[in-house]
Each structure stands twice: as C-alpha cells, then as structure tokens.
Amino acid sequence: MLLPAAWSTRSSRVATGLVLTLLSNVHAANAHDVGQIQPPEIVRRVEPAYPNSAVASGAEATVIALLTVDASGSVSDVEIIQSGGTAFDAAIQQACVQWRFKPATRDGEPISIRIRIKQRFSMATINMDDLPVVTPRRAAPAAPPVVTAPAPVPAPEKFTSTVRDIRPHAPVAASDHVLDSDVLNTVPVLDAADLLASAPGVYVARPDGPAMAQEIFLRGFDASHGQDIEFLVDGVPVNQPSHIHGQGYADLNFVIPETVQALHVTEGVFNPRQGDFAVAGSMEFRLGVKERGLHLKTTAGSFGNLRQLMIFAPQDLPADTFGAAQVRHVDGFGKNRGGQLGSGVGQFSFRLPYGVKAVAHLSAHGARFNSPGVVRRDDVAAGRVDFYGVYGDPSASAQSALAARAQASISLTRKHEDALSSLSAWLVLSTFHLRQNYTGYLERSEVEPTWVGRGDLIEQQHQVTALGGRASHRFPRVRLGRWGLLTVEAGLSTRTDLIGQTQGLLQAPQNEIWDRRVDAQVRGADLGVYLDADLQLFQMVRLRVGGRSDILYYDVDDARDNVTAPFRVPSHLDGYRRTSLGLALGPRGMLELAPLPFLPVFISYGEGYRSPQAIQLQEGENAPYTKVRSFEGGIRLTTPALDDRFTLTLSGYVTTLSQDLAFDPSVGKVDRIGPSSRRGAALSLVARPLAWLLATVAVTGVHATLDAPPPASPDNPSPPYVRGQLLPYVPPLVIRGTTVADRTLAVVQGIPLRGRLGGGVTFIAPRPLPHRQYSAGILLVDMQAAMRMKHVEVGVDIYNLLDRQYATAEYVFTSDWRTREIPSRTPARHTAAGAPRTVLFTLGLHFF
C-alpha cells in the first residue's frame, strides 16, 4: 500500500482493515425476478491511502461506502454512507474508482450490483526510518457465497495489509519537504529534472542536451552540474567526486520520472545522514510504481520529439517491484541539437528469513546528443548567427556529449519492534565524453606554444568505477519516565572511486588532438560515520543532536603534471604522483517547539562539507574540503480544523562556505572563487482546498555575496574583488506556482471518465553576471491536460506556452569566433537558448 509522501510530522505506520459486503438489495431489472446471484470478485484493488493531512493529528477514522460495480466489473459510483472526514472520504473515493472486479452474475449473466465496503484508518506514530514498501496481503478467501435476494448479508471477505509511508525520517528543519507524486506531477514532466522544479526555490536550466547534467539553482546556489546538491536514488549516490567537468557532477537523465513515487528534499545541512556535496541541501528520489499492471506510453510532438515508455508492475507485488524502459529521440529546436537516449530499470523486493526485507535494483542508461554551445549576443544582434543557431564553423558543429551509466544495488532492512537495522551495497559504472567549444579560437598549446588558432574544441573524458555501501542501526527507544522518549541511531557509509580522466584540444573536422591538458588516474575513498539522537519531551519539545565525521583519501597519478617546458632540455619524465588525506567533522542539531500542535517552530544548525577536486591537491596536503555552515529558523502552519488542507512553511536561513565554486566557460569546468555567504528567506504553500484540486506556491529570495578575493593563480596573481560583490549567476528571486485539477468528469456506460488539467508559472529574477552585468529575467508558463477512460489515456503537454525567447544560461567571457576582421579581447555576453514553445501529445495504454 502506497501512502502519500508530503508528511510534515514524524514517520508513521498505518494499519488498515477492509471489509466488503454484498448488499441484499441487488439491483435487477425486476425485483420479483432476482434469480441466483453470484457476487463479484476482486481482480484489482488499489489500497486507500492514509491522508497526508491527517498525519499531524494521528487521527483514526472508519468510512463506510456503497460501490456500484457495473456489468463490466468497473466501479461506476462511490457513495459515502458513513463519513470519516473529508480527507478520509476522498481517499476512499480516489482508490475505489480504480478497483476492478469480475462482475456479479445472475443466472450466469453479468449484472450491475452494489457492495458495501468498510475501511478503517489508524496510525501509530513512531520515530524511526520506515521499512521498504510491503505488499498488501490478502487473506485466503472462503468459497464465494451464492446469494439469492432477499438473502441475508453473506460473511464479509476480509483483507489485511502491512504498509509503511515513504517518509525517511522526522523533519530536521522547516525546509525539510517530502513531495508526493501528486505534487511532483502538477506540471508537465518529461525527465527527472522536471520533478526537481516542484521543490521550493528550485530552478532547472538546460544549457546542454539530455546527455549532460542540468544546471540547478537552489537557495542561492548555482549547482552548475550538481556540485552543491547531494543527489541520491534510493540511497545510491548520483554525484561523482573529482569529475573532470565539474566537482560533484550529477547526471539525472538515467532516472525514469514515472518510476519516482516521492522526492525527499532537505534544504540545508542538518541531518547527520547528509554527506558529500550536501551544500545547498540534499534530494533523494524514492522509486516505486503505485498503479500495477502493464503501462505503455508514446509521446510525440514538436522538434521531432519521440519518447516511448513501458512499465511492468506485477499485480499483487509491492510498489517497489517493477520494471521500466524508455527510449527517446529528438531533432532539436535548432541546428546541432538532435540526439537519442535509452534507459532501463528493474527492481524486485522479496523476503528473507529472520524478518529481513531485501530490495534488488539494476539499471542502465546511455545517451548521445549534439550541442550548439553558446553564441555571442553581439553576433546575434548583428545577424551573424541566429539566437537558436550555431556558428557555421567545424569547431562549433563538432560539439557533442555522450554519457552512459549502469548501477546495481541491494538493500536489506530488518525491523524488530521499534528497532531498525539496514545494510546496503551498490556498484556504479559511468562514462562521460564531452566535446565543447566556448571561446572559439583563442587557445595556445601548452605542449608546443607555437601552435595557436587551431580551435578551442575541448575534449573531456571521464570514466569511473564506484562502489560503496551504507549500514545503520536504530536502537530501541528508551522511555525517560513520563516526560520523554530517546531514540539513538548510529550509521556509516563508504565509497571508493577508481577514476580515469583526460582533457585536451581537438582540431575539427578530423578532431585531431593538438594539445593535452589532463591525463590522470585517481583513486579516492570516503568513509563516513554518524550518530543521531532524538529526544522527545512532553509532546511539545523535540531536540535532535548528532554529528558526522568523514575521512577523505586520494591517490593521484597525474601524467601531465611536472611537465618539461618546450624550451628546456628534458631531464626527467613527465608526471607527478601524490597522495592526500583529510578529515571532515560536522555537528548537526535541531530544536522543534510545538506549543500549538498545528504550528511547530524549528531552529536548525549544521556543518557539512564538499570534497576537493583531487587533481588540484598537492603531495601530503590535508585534503582541503569546503566547510559549509548552515543555519535556519522557520515555522510550519497546518489547518487541522480543515483536515490539514493547507500547509504553509516560512523560513529564514544563512549559509557560509569556506571555498565556493563557479563555472568557468573558458576552461569548461568549475573553478574556485573564494569564500561566500548567502542570506535568504523562503515561503512554501501546499493547498488542497478540494479533494480533486491541488495548488502550490513557492517563493525564495536570497542575497549571495563573495566574502573575500578569489585564490590567486599564476595567470591572475591579484584577482579583482569588491567587498560584498554579488555572486555570479545566482538568481536573487525565484517564484513558482502550480495548480492541477484531477477528477471524474462523467460516467459513460458505467466507466468513469477522468480528466486532468494543470499548469505552472516560473519567474526567475535577473541574475548578476561577471563584470557588473545582469541577465534578463525569465517568465515561463507550462500546462498539461489529459483524459483517461479505463485502459486508454490521451494528453497534451505544452512547455513555454507563451513562446518566450529566453536564454536558459548566460555567461560573460572573452571569445573569438572569427566573425569580425579585428578580434575583440573584451569580455562579451554569451547565451545558450532556452527551448521555444514545445507541444507534446501522449497516448497511454494501461492493462491491469
């Protein structure tokens, strides 16, 4: 049984009992000619979800409803005859319309009939991580009774369920959100990055194709390719340490969005479980398929977009057992933007002796896309190149990216009373190959300085084999008299990365290597341990304290370091081997005060870290990780009088970094820019005024500044710095609002016709750029509409509904594309175009 994820209170275990009873007043054409009645039999049953809004109060309820099961076996009407409250009634209605029966018969002929169901909801609040989803277990039914009206009500058919929610732990801050599938799908979703936009304060840019990691903004951080956000998929890390293109590189394109049942977002560093790259926060995808059966979907539309999806979720198995595959082809909205990708994932959960639940996961992904790179704004204004175009130059046309990833994992979980133990192991194989030119024809060879003007087509290759695991144990709760409960958890995580990376310059069109910049083998390891203590006092105060310690180890074999200058006589072989070790320590804590149960106040503090780029370390250096200090205070307001239909979160935060990073287009990777700080505030509202209507609003404002000069370098020994200068590329204001209506529109021949209409608006304020310039603001509107009747679903998604011309990324740097007689060495604005209006049509088939 799958439960909603956006819970604002502690993890909960829900037990439901269900009773089906055949009514004695069978509907027949003639009451006096009833004949012999055979009751309907359940073929497919969707468990009613414990309402998200009822978790805070731990309410229990019993709902009795009348279902009309038509002659086809579908539920055509749900009538509540004993209400348990608006939220519980809606849960019954939303679940029961998806039930399927073998229809009732009279003398062998299918007939419509009414049955009564009795659903009991109850919740026992616990303070522990949840077990993976457990399949509902159906008691062995007795032989079906034969009923002749007016016959006494037959013995009820009983069902029992063992379930859990997908909330990973009690909230550690006001900005600790779990977004369920309802919230994640309020607007069109084509890939996993679209799901991230549902998180408060998140904006996702796509300067490159789907073979590259997206540029993600969160709480004043420009995570160019993921270096400021810790990403996980069911506990398996996505970020790649010491990546050649960007530290913490996180490509999410391998995640199939239809297999994501929840997204857990922790903004800030407050949980001891948060590890490397949790700078702005952490995001974890929870995989599962709620609707069981075989699902096929084809999406086609603008710019040659074609996507085909297949999901197989066997009946009577839990939500975390499924298989899915997708393929996608696109021509692109401009020259040199086409490509294709394919992904597959299989997951299976099963029981082992001693009450152990196991989940095995296997997935693979491959993608290749062409890239137009960036164009100068002055060239666009002069008509030398189109806004959506690419320079007519072999070095520009040769830009492309290829990515492949395969991963396997196994997780074991055992719960005994209120103690919980878990153990997991994972293996990831990844390949990355990028060819990109930002600057045109400026670079000079470092191997042979007389070589210049052959084109700045950077080639980066990165291959990694990573393996690791996690283990944790939550000890039984200790009762401290009548005034409190104490829960303690200890855990560890480990990973090892075997990395090979190269970087050089190519001369198009034959793509001959004319300069070598990087050729290194890196071995890295990270061992982390944490302790987390949660103390509950008098139901009004919760104190959570803990800490984390990580040991970082690196062994670098750099073949391009210690290189002999061309004008010197060689006296040694090139290369430099070095090792480094570092220790990252960080306390984490939270105080929750709840004088009113519907208005908890959170005060949170934590210290996290970002691992260093291994190739920049020196021999014996103390692995200078980036120190992150994060503070947040906030409140979360709910409305129990209205069945918690509204949840409002307000927070203010301060985050400081000892060493920040920013993307440098001239070298195609992130570089150190010095210490920084961010001060901001965030508002998030989730409203369910009606059972079929959902609306969200999120507003995040931030003041992000550089606090000291960037590190000096041989090329720039005295970097310019103005105290309090704004960090480049960081949007000071992000606003997003979404609305979706999803309800039954009509019943056609006993079959419900369900409709869905949603839309979203995103506003990004102008972003500061280098050299005191600002980007243009961005306003985007997306919408979706869909209708479904039984097995068939049709829909349309529209991205950028207003067809606004906008730059998804803007940079300021020096370039020369030979578009003018006298090259300019003045830094110029460069843009990567965002997609124009894109219309996609979808046909889906659902077989149960």
LINMOFEN-V758533 format. One record per backbone hydrogen bond with DSSP energy under -0.5 kcal/mol. NH is the residue of the N-H (numbers start at 1). CO is the residue of the C=O. E is the energy in kcal/mol with one decimal. If there is no record, write none. Layout:
nh = <NH;NH>
co = <CO;CO>
e = <E;E>
This chain:
nh = <4;7;13;15;17;18;19;20;21;23;26;28;33;37;37;38;39;39;41;43;44;47;54;55;58;59;61;63;64;65;66;67;67;68;69;69;70;70;73;75;76;76;77;79;80;81;81;82;84;89;90;91;92;93;94;95;96;97;98;99;100;101;102;103;105;106;107;109;111;113;115;116;117;118;119;120;121;121;122;124;125;126;137;138;139;147;147;149;157;158;159;160;161;163;163;164;165;168;176;177;177;179;180;181;184;185;186;192;194;195;195;196;197;198;199;202;203;205;205;212;215;216;216;217;218;219;221;223;223;224;229;230;231;232;233;234;236;237;238;239;240;241;243;248;249;249;250;252;255;256;257;259;260;261;261;262;263;264;265;265;266;266;267;267;268;268;270;274;277;278;279;279;280;281;282;283;284;285;286;287;288;289;290;292;293;294;295;295;296;297;298;299;300;301;302;304;305;305;306;307;308;309;310;311;312;313;313;314;317;321;322;322;323;324;325;326;327;328;329;330;331;332;337;337;339;340;341;342;343;344;345;346;347;348;350;352;355;356;356;357;358;359;360;361;362;363;364;365;366;367;368;369;370;371;374;375;377;380;381;382;383;384;385;389;393;396;397;398;399;400;401;402;403;404;405;406;407;408;409;410;411;412;413;414;415;416;419;420;421;422;423;424;425;426;427;428;429;430;431;432;433;434;435;436;441;441;445;451;452;453;456;457;458;458;459;460;460;461;462;463;464;465;466;467;468;469;470;471;472;473;474;475;475;478;479;480;480;481;483;484;485;486;487;489;490;491;492;493;494;495;496;497;498;499;499;500;501;502;503;504;505;506;507;508;511;512;514;514;515;517;518;520;521;522;523;524;525;526;527;528;528;529;530;531;532;533;534;535;535;536;536;537;537;538;540;541;542;543;544;545;546;547;548;549;550;551;552;552;553;554;555;556;557;558;558;559;559;560;561;568;570;575;576;578;580;581;582;584;585;586;588;589;590;591;592;593;593;594;599;600;601;602;603;604;605;606;607;608;610;614;616;617;620;621;623;625;626;628;629;630;631;632;633;634;635;636;637;638;639;642;643;644;645;645;647;648;649;650;651;652;653;654;655;656;657;658;660;662;664;665;667;668;669;670;671;673;674;676;677;678;679;680;681;682;683;684;685;686;687;688;690;693;694;695;696;697;698;699;700;701;702;703;704;705;705;706;707;708;713;724;725;727;729;730;731;732;734;735;736;737;738;739;740;741;742;743;745;746;748;748;749;751;752;753;754;754;755;756;757;758;759;760;761;762;763;764;765;768;769;772;773;773;775;778;780;782;783;784;785;786;787;788;789;790;792;793;794;795;796;797;798;799;801;803;806;808;808;809;811;813;816;823;828;830;831;832;834;838;840;840;841;842;843;844;845;846;847>
co = <50;5;124;122;120;159;118;157;116;114;24;26;30;35;147;105;37;145;102;100;100;45;51;52;54;54;121;119;82;117;79;65;115;77;67;113;68;74;70;99;68;74;68;66;78;64;79;64;85;85;86;87;88;89;90;91;92;93;95;96;44;73;41;101;38;109;36;106;104;69;67;21;65;19;63;17;61;119;15;13;123;11;160;136;137;37;145;147;20;156;18;137;16;14;161;1;12;166;173;175;265;263;178;261;180;181;183;255;191;191;192;192;193;195;196;199;217;203;215;209;205;214;223;203;221;201;218;216;221;222;226;281;229;283;236;285;233;235;231;231;249;239;240;240;240;246;225;250;252;254;255;256;257;259;286;286;179;284;177;263;264;282;175;265;266;280;268;271;609;275;228;277;228;228;266;230;264;232;262;285;259;319;288;290;313;847;293;311;845;309;843;307;841;305;839;301;301;302;329;299;327;297;325;295;323;293;311;312;314;318;320;347;312;345;310;343;308;341;306;339;303;303;331;334;330;368;328;366;326;364;324;362;322;360;358;356;352;352;353;413;350;411;348;409;346;407;344;405;342;403;340;401;338;399;437;831;829;376;377;378;380;379;379;386;391;393;393;394;396;435;369;433;367;431;365;429;363;427;361;425;359;423;357;421;355;419;416;474;414;472;412;470;410;468;408;466;406;464;404;462;402;460;400;458;439;816;451;448;450;443;440;506;436;456;504;434;458;502;432;500;430;498;428;496;426;494;424;492;422;490;420;473;488;486;477;478;484;479;480;480;536;478;534;532;473;530;471;528;469;526;467;524;465;497;522;463;520;461;518;459;515;457;512;506;507;507;505;512;505;503;503;501;557;499;555;497;553;495;551;493;526;549;491;547;489;545;487;533;543;485;534;535;541;483;537;537;592;535;590;533;588;531;586;529;584;527;550;582;525;580;523;578;521;556;576;519;557;519;558;565;568;561;558;556;554;621;552;550;583;548;546;605;544;603;542;591;601;540;596;636;593;634;591;632;589;630;587;628;626;612;613;614;579;618;621;623;610;608;656;606;654;604;652;602;650;600;648;598;646;639;640;639;639;642;686;637;684;635;682;633;680;631;678;629;676;627;674;671;669;663;664;664;664;245;662;660;660;657;705;655;703;653;701;651;699;649;697;647;695;645;693;690;740;687;738;685;736;683;734;681;732;679;702;677;703;725;675;675;716;706;722;704;768;727;729;766;700;763;698;761;696;759;694;757;692;755;753;753;746;751;747;748;750;746;752;788;743;786;741;784;739;782;737;780;735;778;733;730;773;769;769;770;767;764;762;760;798;758;796;756;794;754;792;752;789;844;787;842;785;840;783;838;781;800;804;806;832;832;830;828;439;821;813;811;375;809;806;799;797;838;300;795;298;793;296;791;294>
e = <-0.6;-2.8;-1.4;-1.6;-1.1;-1.1;-1.9;-1.4;-3.2;-1.5;-1.6;-0.5;-1.5;-0.5;-2.4;-3.0;-0.5;-0.8;-1.9;-2.9;-2.2;-0.6;-1.3;-1.1;-1.1;-1.3;-1.9;-2.9;-1.8;-2.1;-3.4;-0.5;-3.2;-2.4;-0.7;-3.0;-0.7;-2.5;-1.7;-0.7;-2.5;-0.8;-0.8;-2.8;-0.5;-2.4;-0.5;-2.0;-0.5;-2.9;-2.4;-1.8;-1.9;-2.4;-2.8;-1.7;-2.8;-1.5;-1.6;-1.6;-2.5;-2.3;-3.5;-0.7;-1.8;-2.6;-2.3;-1.7;-2.4;-2.2;-2.4;-3.5;-2.6;-2.2;-3.2;-2.2;-3.4;-0.5;-0.7;-2.2;-0.6;-1.8;-0.8;-0.5;-0.5;-2.4;-0.6;-0.5;-1.4;-0.6;-1.3;-1.3;-0.6;-0.6;-0.5;-0.7;-0.8;-0.5;-1.1;-0.7;-2.9;-3.0;-0.6;-0.8;-2.3;-1.4;-1.3;-0.6;-1.0;-0.7;-0.8;-0.9;-0.8;-1.6;-2.1;-1.7;-1.7;-0.5;-3.4;-2.0;-2.2;-0.6;-1.9;-2.9;-1.8;-0.5;-1.7;-2.4;-0.9;-2.1;-1.4;-2.3;-0.6;-2.0;-2.2;-2.4;-1.7;-0.6;-2.5;-0.7;-1.5;-0.6;-0.9;-1.3;-0.9;-1.6;-3.0;-0.7;-1.8;-0.5;-0.7;-2.1;-1.7;-0.6;-2.6;-1.3;-2.1;-2.6;-3.2;-0.6;-0.5;-2.5;-2.4;-0.6;-0.7;-1.6;-0.5;-1.9;-1.0;-1.6;-0.8;-2.0;-3.2;-0.8;-2.5;-3.1;-2.4;-2.7;-2.8;-0.6;-2.9;-2.6;-0.5;-0.6;-3.6;-2.5;-0.5;-2.9;-2.6;-2.5;-2.4;-3.3;-2.5;-1.8;-2.3;-0.7;-0.6;-1.3;-2.4;-3.2;-2.4;-2.9;-2.4;-2.6;-3.1;-3.0;-0.5;-0.5;-1.2;-1.7;-0.5;-1.9;-1.9;-2.8;-2.3;-2.6;-2.0;-2.5;-2.8;-2.2;-1.9;-1.6;-0.6;-0.7;-2.4;-2.1;-2.1;-2.4;-2.5;-2.5;-2.8;-3.0;-2.9;-2.4;-2.6;-3.2;-0.5;-0.8;-0.9;-3.3;-3.0;-2.1;-3.1;-2.8;-2.3;-2.5;-2.4;-2.5;-2.3;-2.6;-2.4;-2.3;-2.8;-2.1;-0.5;-2.0;-2.4;-1.7;-2.6;-1.7;-1.2;-2.3;-1.0;-1.6;-2.5;-0.8;-2.6;-1.2;-1.3;-1.8;-2.6;-2.6;-2.6;-2.2;-2.6;-2.5;-2.3;-2.3;-2.3;-2.3;-2.1;-3.5;-2.5;-2.8;-0.6;-2.2;-2.5;-1.7;-2.9;-2.4;-2.5;-2.7;-2.2;-2.7;-2.6;-3.2;-2.9;-2.3;-2.6;-2.2;-2.5;-2.8;-2.9;-2.2;-1.1;-1.7;-2.5;-2.5;-0.6;-1.2;-2.7;-0.7;-2.6;-1.1;-2.9;-2.8;-0.5;-2.5;-2.5;-2.8;-2.3;-2.0;-2.9;-2.0;-2.1;-2.2;-1.9;-2.4;-2.2;-2.5;-3.5;-0.6;-2.4;-2.7;-0.5;-0.5;-2.8;-1.1;-1.4;-0.7;-1.9;-2.5;-2.5;-2.8;-2.0;-2.0;-2.7;-2.8;-2.3;-1.7;-2.6;-2.8;-2.3;-0.6;-3.3;-2.7;-2.4;-2.1;-2.2;-2.0;-2.3;-2.5;-2.3;-0.6;-0.9;-1.8;-2.5;-0.5;-1.1;-3.2;-2.4;-2.6;-2.0;-2.6;-2.2;-2.4;-2.2;-2.2;-2.1;-3.1;-0.5;-2.6;-2.5;-2.0;-2.8;-3.0;-3.2;-0.5;-3.2;-3.0;-0.6;-0.5;-3.6;-1.9;-1.7;-2.3;-2.5;-2.8;-3.0;-2.1;-2.2;-1.9;-2.2;-2.6;-2.7;-2.6;-0.5;-2.8;-2.6;-2.4;-2.2;-3.1;-3.0;-0.6;-2.1;-2.7;-0.8;-0.5;-0.8;-2.0;-0.5;-2.5;-2.0;-2.3;-2.2;-1.1;-2.5;-3.0;-0.5;-2.2;-2.5;-2.7;-2.6;-2.6;-3.1;-0.5;-2.6;-3.3;-2.1;-0.8;-3.1;-3.4;-2.0;-3.2;-2.5;-2.2;-1.6;-2.0;-1.3;-0.7;-1.8;-1.8;-2.8;-2.1;-1.7;-2.0;-2.6;-2.3;-2.3;-2.9;-2.6;-2.4;-2.2;-2.5;-2.4;-1.8;-3.4;-2.3;-0.7;-1.5;-1.7;-3.0;-0.6;-0.9;-2.2;-2.9;-3.1;-2.2;-2.2;-2.6;-2.6;-2.3;-2.5;-2.4;-2.6;-2.0;-3.0;-2.1;-2.3;-0.6;-1.2;-1.2;-1.3;-0.5;-2.8;-2.4;-0.8;-1.7;-2.2;-2.5;-1.7;-2.3;-2.1;-2.6;-2.8;-2.4;-2.9;-2.4;-3.1;-2.9;-0.7;-1.4;-2.5;-2.6;-2.5;-2.2;-2.6;-2.5;-2.4;-2.5;-2.2;-2.6;-0.6;-2.5;-0.5;-2.6;-2.4;-0.8;-1.3;-1.0;-2.2;-2.0;-3.6;-1.0;-0.6;-0.6;-2.5;-2.4;-2.5;-2.2;-2.4;-2.4;-2.7;-2.9;-2.8;-1.9;-3.3;-1.2;-0.5;-2.8;-0.7;-1.8;-0.5;-3.4;-0.6;-3.0;-2.9;-2.7;-2.4;-2.6;-2.5;-2.6;-2.7;-2.7;-2.9;-2.7;-2.4;-0.7;-3.8;-0.5;-0.8;-0.6;-2.8;-2.5;-2.6;-2.5;-2.3;-2.7;-2.1;-2.6;-2.7;-2.9;-2.4;-0.6;-2.0;-2.7;-2.5;-2.0;-2.8;-2.8;-2.9;-2.7;-3.7;-2.2;-0.7;-0.6;-1.6;-1.3;-2.5;-1.9;-2.5;-0.7;-2.9;-2.9;-2.4;-2.4;-2.8;-2.1;-2.9;-0.5;-3.4;-2.7;-2.3;-3.4;-3.1;-2.8;-3.2>
